[in-house]
C-alpha cells in the first residue's frame, strides 16, 4: 500500500482540531469501557487542557471537554474496594486496543474510499496504539505500556 499525502494547511488543521481529539476520545473511551467491565462505580473522561467548557454526566459517567480540546486526555475510575491486578490490566489495555480497532476500521474504509483524511485517521490511531504501548514515565505519570509491563511482572 503506497500513499502519498499532500500536506496542506487544511490537512494540518484537520489533524490538530479533529483527528487528535477524536483519536484521544477513542483511546479514553477504551479505558472507560474497561472501567465499566470491571464495575467501576464512578468514571470520568477528560479531553483537553485548560478551562472546562462542557460537562456531560449520566449515571456514573462524566465527560469533561476543556478549551484546549486538542491537547490530550485521561480517564479516571473509582471503586470502593482495591482493584485486582487483572481488572487494572483490562482497563489499561483497552485504551490502546480501542485505537488499534478503530485504526483498522479507518484503514478498511480508506481502502474503499481512498481519502487522505481517512488515511490520516488510520495513521494517527496506529501511532497512538504504538506510543501508548511504549513503557515510559513522565512527570510522575505512567504510560499505558509501563502500567501493562508493571502489572504483568507484578510490580504494582
C-alpha angles and dihedrals in degrees: 000000000000120000127175113198118205102215110222133167088252091056092048091049090048089052095049101039103031115015097044097048095040092048090047089051090050090051095047091044087060090055089046091052089049091051090051090050091055091046100248110187096215127023126182129184121198121194119192134348136271129039117007109245102172137025123184119182136175127164107325096339126095129180121197123191117194130204094255091050093165094064105088132272147222141206129223127197131185137198134176094235128048114271119246116241089249091056093050089047091054093050093045097046096048094067096063091034091056090052090050093050094047091043090056090047090052089049092052091049090045091054088056099042104024100215126155091220091058090045089053090052089052094048095046093049090048089049091050090050093053098041093048091053093055110100110237142133125216123182093341095311121117124217117233087252093057091046091050092048093049093046092049095049090042097243095133 
